[in-house]
Amino acid sequence: MINIRKTSKYNRQRDEFIKHNIKAGKALVKTLKLFRENPNHPSLNLEKLRGSDYWTIRIDQGSRIFFMWIDSETALFMDIGKHDKYREY
């Protein structure tokens, strides 16, 4: 099972992401459960960003979690938001 650590930035962005949006909150919970159990689950669309140490997983069609691997069993969640945020990384 994968361990997840979260930055304060991720926590702030997560709160904004789910604020007043029950559907987004449910999708996030489902995504986190799948990731902990099997980070390579096809619906997560695990993807390494080219030219960086950052990875993404899909929450829904337009939203992603941005993270880095600390080791083979621990991920550090850095950010969450729209797919286009990948340009920041």
N, C-alpha and C positions, 0 to 999 in steps of 0.2 A: 504494500500500500504506500502511495506517495504522500510525503509530508509537505504541507504548504505553509510557507511563511509569507507575511504580507507587509509591504511598506506602508507608511502613513499616507503616502500619495495614493496608493491603491485603495486604502480604506476610505479616504475622502471621495475619490472618484466613484467607488462602489456605492456609497451612500447617495450620491447624485444620480447614478445610473438607475437605482431602484426606487428613488423618491417618486411617490405617486404613481408607480407603475407595477402593479401586482404581477402582470405577465412577465416582465423583465426579471423580477425577483424570483419567480418560479423557474424560469429558464436558467438563471444563474445557479440556483440550488442544484438543479439537475446536472448542469455542466460540471460543477465542483465534485459531485458524487462520482460521475463517470471518470473524471480526471484522476481522482484518488485511487479508484479501482483499476483503471487501465488507461494511462495517458495516450495510448495509441488507438483508442476506440475511434472507428471511422467517422462518427458524427462530430468529433471534436476538431477534425481537420488540422491536426497538429502540424505546425509549419515553422521552420527556422527562417528568420528574416535574413536575407542575403547581406553579407558584409558586416554582420553584427553577431553578438552573443545572445540576442533576444529571440524568443520564440512566441508564437501566438496559438491560442485555441479559440475555437468558435463558440460563442454563446447562442447566437442566432444569425440570420443571414447577414446582418450589417454590423454586428458587435463582436468584439474580441477581448480576451484577456492577454496582456503582454507580460512575459515573465522570463526569468533566467534560471537555468539549472545551477544549484549550488553543488550538488553531487548527484549520483544516480538515483537517489531516493528522495531528494528535497528540491522543491521549486520555490523560487522567490517571486511572488506576484508583485509586479511593479506598477501596472496601470490597467485600466479597463475603459472601454469606450468604443467609439465607432471604428470601423475597419480602417478608415483613412488615417488614423493616428500612427499607423506604421511609419509614416514619413518622418515622424519625430525620432525614430530609432534607427 
